[in-house]
Amino acid sequence: MIYLARCPICKIEQYGYNWVTTPKGKKWLKNSEGSWHDCPKTKGKLNQKDFLKVTYKFFDFCELCSHLVYKESIKLKYPQLYGESLTEHLNIFHPNNEILDDIDFMVISNEAKEKFRVDWGMPKTDKKYISKNKIVSRVE
């Protein structure tokens, strides 16, 4: 006996499928071989499993500029995350262990940076940053 059921999403007749209760208590189309109807209209939708909950524990703190960067173990576990690890960050931004502030990261000339330092009253410092329960300050 050939069964015929219409998918409510793609509106296509599904031969050999019957309405069956899913483990979550919903009704969906299942064939005699035991596989569920894989509706093409639902392919573009994101599922909860497509998201990764990123927490504060995923990051290392750079004491030379106060930026958070991914831990090495997190980068290995989730290679799809964009960003650098602490080792990569230190090699790129602090090759000579220079302490940087927000003005140093501005894409302007060194003369303009010095002008901002004077205008904002932010002289270049040689003190490292520390992180105390998500509050950042300089080591005194």
KAWO-V491018 format. One record per residue. N is the residue number from 1. NEAR is the number of other ideal C-beta (glycine too) atoms within 12 Angstrom. Layout:
N;NEAR / N;NEAR
//
This chain:
1;7 / 2;12 / 3;18 / 4;16 / 5;23 / 6;17 / 7;24 / 8;18 / 9;18 / 10;17 / 11;12 / 12;18 / 13;16 / 14;28 / 15;17 / 16;18 / 17;27 / 18;22 / 19;20 / 20;20 / 21;13 / 22;13 / 23;9 / 24;7 / 25;8 / 26;13 / 27;17 / 28;25 / 29;30 / 30;24 / 31;21 / 32;15 / 33;10 / 34;11 / 35;14 / 36;22 / 37;31 / 38;18 / 39;20 / 40;14 / 41;14 / 42;16 / 43;11 / 44;10 / 45;12 / 46;9 / 47;9 / 48;8 / 49;8 / 50;10 / 51;10 / 52;16 / 53;11 / 54;18 / 55;12 / 56;15 / 57;14 / 58;23 / 59;26 / 60;27 / 61;27 / 62;32 / 63;25 / 64;31 / 65;29 / 66;32 / 67;28 / 68;26 / 69;30 / 70;32 / 71;27 / 72;20 / 73;16 / 74;25 / 75;23 / 76;12 / 77;15 / 78;19 / 79;14 / 80;14 / 81;19 / 82;12 / 83;22 / 84;24 / 85;27 / 86;28 / 87;18 / 88;20 / 89;28 / 90;23 / 91;15 / 92;19 / 93;24 / 94;26 / 95;13 / 96;10 / 97;15 / 98;17 / 99;22 / 100;28 / 101;27 / 102;18 / 103;26 / 104;25 / 105;17 / 106;18 / 107;9 / 108;14 / 109;11 / 110;14 / 111;10 / 112;15 / 113;23 / 114;18 / 115;15 / 116;22 / 117;21 / 118;14 / 119;12 / 120;15 / 121;8 / 122;18 / 123;16 / 124;19 / 125;22 / 126;15 / 127;16 / 128;23 / 129;26 / 130;18 / 131;21 / 132;12 / 133;9 / 134;14 / 135;11 / 136;20 / 137;17 / 138;21 / 139;16 / 140;9
//
